[in-house]
């Protein structure tokens, strides 16, 4: 279990849980949305097998449950899943949490922003919280860069500039939301 009694999930599992949280659905629909050509796949794409493994784990954790079976003329019947109250609470919690590392902005934060947008939710609180996490990281990276030598200076410079660019990105998205 992670913080707040929420299980530790992979990004793929969080994405699957968020999509089930939008309303009862099945693995094939999730795989289509999160596949390489899907609406969410352009942010973070998942292989179909990863979607189905994620659904199974979420079910074992009690975050999703079977809601019925949907028959189809294009293949086998599909098990429809729904989010449980624990799953809804987990999604709400996860979507409010900033990422802890600059490197996770491209993946985790972008997925969160995409899911908040799909829900028509205001992302300002998350963006401000994210800015509060990145600012001290950027200051520390600048100090690291300033005292480093050789390649370590180059690497620290890359990390610092990435953090600064991330702050500029966060500011831009916040400004667009106003």
Secondary structure, 3 states (H helix, E strand, C coil): CCHHHCCCCCHHHHHHHHHHHCCCEEHHHHHHHHCCCCCCCCCCCCCHHHHHHHHHHHHHCCCEEEEEEECCCCCCCEEEEEECHHHHHHHHHHHCCCCCCHHHHHHHHHHHHHHHHHCCCCCHHHHHHHHHHHHHHHHHHHHHHHHCCHHHHHHHHHHHHHHHHHHHHHHHHHHHHC
